[in-house]
């Protein structure tokens, strides 16, 4: 895959991700959901932290939520620069196409979520008890303090777990509980490629 094709795929993933987020943000109130199928819902939530809603301040309790959010966003910026450099370098050296494809998905997803973190605080007003407006006179927060929009919810199974299961037996359980977005899907696909096609992504050099 050359740089042009990689760029087109990145732009396509970003467009799908951002269009879906902007649509949900400007048509749903926070916490609102729409049932597509019994096992698939559009459920609008916002994530100000890391994966699964974990906050950096939960790990480092001595810093405030706002400072933790700023540090997380800055870290993500450096991470995306590093991934981008790795991707371009891999393409220029004509290394494994499998590795290039994985990096394209990871880069696209990471960039999609970081756009939310950097800009959404100033591009939208609050979604609490109202449908947000795009480009309002005043956003819901400052630059670098935006929240990531999540909306894909797949409650494939709900019910009480058998009593014989240790610790959680008898508890009410939902599979799959996390709410995510297109960018998260892209990142998961990228890491999935690296895990399941590791040999093709990182081929061993034959001995001379």
Secondary structure, DSSP 8 states (H G I E B T S, - for coil): --HHHHHHHHHHHHHHHHHHHHHHHHH--TT-EEEEETTEEEEEEEE-SSGGG--HHHHSTTS-HHHHHHHHHHHHHHHHHHHHHHHHHHHHTT--HHHHHHHHHHHHHHHHHHHHHHHHHHHB---TTS---BT-SS-SS-TT---EEEEEE---EEEE--TTSTTTTT-EEEET--EE-HHHHHHHHHHHHHHHTHHHHT------
